[in-house]
Amino acid sequence: MTKKASHWKPIFLIAACLMWLLPAAANAAPPSPDTSAVLKAGGGAVGGIGYMVMTGMAKTVREAYPRIDVTVVPGGWVGNLYRVNSGEMDIGSTTVAMCSLASEKAKPFEKPLPNVRSLYGTQDRLYYFAIVRKDLPVNSLAELFSKKIPVKLCTIQKGTTTELMWRNVFNSQGVSWEDLEKWGGKMNFVAWGDAVNLVKDNHADGILAVGVRKMGWVMDLTNSREMKILKWDDNLFKILNKKFGFDTDAIPANTYPGITEAVVCPTDSGEVIVNASIPDDVVTAILTALADNAEAHSKFHKALSNFTAAGMAKNIKLPLHPAAKKFYQERGIQLPK
């Protein structure tokens, strides 16, 4: 009798362990295919990276959950945070840098955003780089600041994320847009195409840019004029990493005609946010669709080429929606540090 009891004891222990694991397995079950919602998602300018990221998300989710209808509308990386917070939008595209500022309640996010939660990271790379005419007598941003040459530069309109971030770069070195005029230069706030024409016509010396590694308007410019990309120094990298969570990556040599050196630049990445009131099953369905179809999603647009399920929560800055946190934990996906 004792021997029989001893023989069955390990089996009872195994069974007990399996029973203990059953709730976790049940929690990890995907949402019902009939999960439904009508959502409004804010991208960036039509055709821009933020807009395409949201369009790709909407397509991937709709294919997996046909009853989740996501309408993508134009927006902006700054404004989307406020519009998601107010409930005007359900989901929004923004960036890690913007979320870093929002988490610190730093300009332009002095007002609290109590209803904004993070959903996932898009894992795209947005390169910040200054492209200038080749004969400009500086080779780095540090030289530009120290020599105070009368340089005429362009970037896009005031109040945009691009202008805000470049203004922060210059301000970190004690330089304002007005200081450029004191040096005898000028700052032009125009669309990228207009900036290219200003450089081509010798009315500007360069452009403070942001975008994916290879962009059409930069190709147009470098095919027309001899240009170079200014180098960044380690001090600036450290400032941008600490303040905005920027990473670094290189624009390889020969990405653009005539630019034969690789240049390491600060990089930002996309962060998708959601209103806190969005139901848990809808949040879980969106993340399930993206994680289960990560490879197909990564082929939607070149900005998404680095997208993987494993990286969806790696570098986000605002608190996760509770359903998103649960999803990542159950999937064993690394949470932000």
C-alpha positions in Angstrom: 0.0 0.0 0.0 2.8 2.4 0.9 4.6 1.6 -2.3 1.5 2.4 -4.4 1.1 5.7 -2.7 4.7 6.5 -3.4 4.3 5.5 -7.0 1.4 8.0 -7.6 2.8 10.9 -5.7 4.8 12.4 -8.6 1.8 12.2 -10.9 -0.3 14.1 -8.4 2.4 16.8 -8.2 2.5 17.1 -12.0 -1.3 17.3 -12.2 -1.3 20.0 -9.5 1.2 22.1 -11.5 -0.8 21.7 -14.7 -4.0 22.9 -12.9 -2.0 25.9 -11.6 -1.0 26.8 -15.1 -4.4 26.5 -16.7 -5.6 30.0 -15.6 -2.6 31.6 -17.3 -3.2 29.7 -20.5 -6.8 30.8 -20.4 -5.8 34.4 -20.0 -3.5 34.1 -23.0 -6.4 33.1 -25.3 -6.8 35.6 -28.2 -9.9 37.9 -28.3 -13.0 36.7 -30.2 -12.9 37.2 -34.0 -16.1 39.1 -33.5 -14.5 41.8 -31.3 -15.9 45.1 -32.7 -15.2 48.8 -32.5 -15.3 52.0 -34.5 -12.1 53.9 -33.9 -10.6 57.2 -35.1 -6.8 57.2 -35.5 -4.6 60.3 -35.9 -1.6 60.0 -38.2 0.6 62.8 -39.4 0.3 64.8 -42.7 -1.3 62.7 -45.5 1.4 60.6 -47.0 3.9 61.2 -44.2 5.4 58.6 -41.9 2.9 59.0 -39.1 0.0 58.7 -41.5 1.4 55.6 -43.2 2.1 53.9 -39.9 -1.5 54.4 -38.8 -2.8 53.2 -42.2 -0.7 50.1 -41.9 -2.0 49.4 -38.4 -5.6 49.9 -39.6 -5.1 47.4 -42.5 -3.4 44.8 -40.3 -6.1 45.0 -37.6 -9.0 44.9 -40.1 -7.7 41.8 -41.8 -7.5 40.0 -38.5 -10.6 41.5 -36.9 -13.0 42.6 -39.7 -15.4 44.2 -37.2 -12.8 46.7 -35.9 -13.1 49.7 -38.2 -10.2 52.2 -37.9 -10.5 55.5 -39.8 -7.2 57.3 -40.2 -7.3 61.1 -40.2 -4.5 63.7 -40.6 -2.8 64.8 -37.4 0.5 65.8 -35.9 3.0 64.2 -33.4 2.3 67.1 -30.9 -1.4 67.6 -31.4 -2.2 63.8 -31.4 -1.3 63.6 -27.7 -3.8 66.3 -26.8 -6.5 64.9 -29.1 -6.2 61.4 -27.8 -6.3 62.7 -24.2 -9.6 64.6 -25.0 -11.2 61.7 -26.7 -11.4 63.4 -30.0 -9.2 60.6 -31.3 -9.1 57.0 -30.0 -5.6 56.2 -31.2 -2.7 58.5 -32.3 0.7 58.3 -33.8 3.5 60.2 -32.1 7.2 59.7 -31.2 9.3 58.5 -28.3 10.7 62.0 -28.0 7.3 63.6 -27.8 6.2 61.0 -25.2 9.4 61.7 -23.2 8.6 65.4 -23.1 4.9 64.6 -22.1 6.1 62.3 -19.3 8.2 65.1 -17.9 5.4 67.8 -18.5 8.0 69.7 -20.5 7.1 72.2 -23.3 4.9 71.9 -25.2 3.2 69.5 -22.8 2.9 71.5 -19.6 -0.8 70.5 -19.3 -1.4 67.0 -17.9 -2.5 64.2 -20.2 -4.3 61.9 -17.7 -6.2 59.9 -20.4 -3.2 59.0 -22.6 -1.8 55.5 -22.5 0.9 53.8 -24.6 -0.1 51.0 -27.0 3.0 49.9 -28.9 6.2 51.1 -30.5 6.4 51.2 -34.3 10.2 50.5 -34.3 10.8 52.8 -37.3 13.9 55.0 -37.3 13.6 58.7 -37.9 17.0 60.3 -38.6 17.8 63.9 -37.6 20.4 65.3 -39.9 21.6 68.7 -41.2 22.4 68.5 -44.9 24.3 71.5 -46.2 26.1 72.6 -49.4 29.5 70.9 -49.7 31.5 74.1 -49.6 30.0 75.4 -46.4 33.1 76.0 -44.1 32.1 73.7 -41.3 31.9 69.9 -41.1 30.0 69.4 -37.9 27.2 71.0 -35.9 29.7 71.9 -33.1 31.7 73.9 -35.6 28.5 75.6 -36.8 27.8 76.7 -33.3 31.3 77.8 -32.4 32.2 79.6 -35.6 28.8 81.4 -35.8 29.0 81.6 -39.6 26.2 83.6 -41.4 24.4 80.4 -42.5 20.9 80.4 -44.1 19.0 77.3 -43.1 15.6 75.7 -43.7 13.3 73.5 -41.7 9.5 72.9 -41.7 6.9 75.1 -40.1 7.1 76.4 -36.5 5.2 74.3 -34.0 5.8 71.0 -35.8 7.7 68.2 -34.1 10.7 68.7 -36.5 11.0 72.4 -35.8 10.5 71.8 -32.0 13.3 69.2 -31.9 15.8 71.2 -33.9 15.0 74.2 -31.8 15.9 72.1 -28.7 19.1 71.0 -30.3 20.2 74.6 -31.0 18.9 75.9 -27.6 21.0 73.2 -25.9 24.0 75.0 -27.2 22.7 78.4 -26.3 21.7 79.3 -29.8 18.2 80.6 -30.8 16.7 81.0 -34.3 17.1 84.8 -33.7 20.8 84.3 -33.1 21.2 83.0 -36.7 20.1 86.4 -37.9 22.5 88.1 -35.5 25.3 86.1 -37.2 24.1 87.4 -40.6 22.2 84.3 -41.5 18.5 83.3 -41.6 16.1 80.5 -40.6 13.4 79.7 -43.2 10.3 77.7 -42.2 9.0 76.0 -45.3 7.9 72.7 -46.8 10.6 70.2 -47.8 10.1 70.8 -51.5 10.4 74.6 -51.1 13.5 74.1 -48.9 15.1 72.1 -51.7 14.4 74.8 -54.2 15.9 77.5 -51.9 19.1 75.5 -51.7 19.1 74.8 -55.5 18.7 78.6 -56.2 21.4 79.6 -53.7 18.9 81.3 -51.4 19.7 78.8 -48.6 22.8 76.8 -47.5 21.2 73.8 -46.0 18.2 72.0 -44.4 17.6 70.7 -40.9 15.9 67.5 -41.7 14.2 64.5 -40.2 12.9 61.3 -41.9 13.7 57.8 -42.8 17.2 56.9 -44.0 16.5 57.5 -47.7 14.1 60.2 -48.8 13.0 61.3 -52.2 13.5 65.1 -51.7 17.1 64.5 -50.4 17.8 62.4 -53.5 16.5 65.3 -55.6 18.7 67.8 -53.9 21.9 65.7 -53.9 21.4 64.9 -57.6 21.3 68.7 -58.3 23.9 70.1 -55.9 27.0 68.9 -54.1 26.0 68.4 -50.5 27.3 66.9 -47.2 25.8 65.9 -43.9 27.1 67.6 -40.8 28.6 65.4 -38.1 27.2 65.3 -34.6 29.5 65.3 -31.5 29.2 63.0 -28.5 28.0 65.8 -26.2 25.0 66.4 -28.3 24.2 62.7 -28.5 24.3 62.5 -24.7 22.0 65.5 -24.3 19.5 64.1 -26.8 19.5 60.7 -25.3 19.0 61.9 -21.8 16.3 64.5 -22.7 14.3 62.7 -25.4 15.3 59.0 -25.3 17.0 59.3 -28.7 19.1 56.4 -30.1 21.8 56.6 -32.7 22.3 55.0 -36.1 24.3 55.7 -39.2 23.2 56.9 -42.6 25.5 54.7 -44.7 28.0 56.0 -47.2 26.6 56.5 -50.7 23.0 56.5 -49.5 22.8 59.8 -51.4 24.8 60.8 -54.5 28.1 62.5 -53.6 27.9 61.8 -49.8 30.6 59.1 -49.5 31.0 59.0 -45.8 28.7 57.3 -43.3 27.3 59.8 -40.7 26.0 58.7 -37.3 22.8 60.6 -36.4 20.3 60.8 -33.5 17.3 58.7 -34.2 13.7 58.9 -32.9 11.0 56.3 -33.2 7.3 56.1 -33.3 5.1 55.5 -30.3 1.4 54.7 -30.8 -0.9 56.0 -28.0 -4.5 55.2 -27.1 -7.2 56.8 -24.9 -7.4 55.0 -21.5 -11.2 54.3 -22.0 -10.7 52.0 -25.0 -12.0 48.6 -23.9 -9.5 45.9 -23.0 -10.7 43.4 -25.6 -10.2 46.0 -28.4 -6.7 46.9 -27.2 -5.8 43.2 -27.0 -7.3 42.5 -30.4 -5.2 45.3 -32.0 -2.0 44.0 -30.4 -2.8 40.4 -31.2 -3.3 41.4 -34.9 0.1 43.2 -35.0 2.1 40.6 -33.1 0.6 37.6 -35.0 1.1 39.3 -38.3 4.4 41.2 -37.6 6.2 40.0 -40.7 3.4 41.0 -43.1 2.9 44.3 -41.2 6.6 45.1 -41.6 6.3 45.0 -45.4 3.5 47.6 -45.5 5.9 50.6 -45.7 9.7 51.0 -45.6 9.3 52.9 -42.3 8.0 49.7 -40.7 10.8 47.4 -42.0 12.2 46.8 -38.5 8.9 45.9 -36.9 8.8 42.7 -34.8 6.5 41.4 -32.1 9.5 41.2 -29.7 10.1 45.0 -30.0 6.6 46.3 -29.6 7.0 47.5 -26.0 10.8 47.9 -25.8 11.3 51.7 -25.9 8.0 53.4 -25.0 7.9 56.2 -22.5 4.3 56.7 -21.3 2.4 54.3 -19.1 0.9 51.3 -20.9 -2.8 50.7 -21.2 -3.5 47.9 -18.6 -4.7 45.5 -21.3 -1.5 46.2 -23.3 0.7 45.5 -20.3 -1.2 42.2 -19.6 -0.8 41.2 -23.3 3.0 41.8 -23.3 3.4 40.0 -20.0 1.5 36.9 -21.3 3.4 36.9 -24.6 6.8 37.2 -22.8 7.4 40.5 -24.7 10.0 42.7 -23.1 8.5 45.7 -21.2 10.2 49.1 -21.1 12.9 49.5 -18.5 
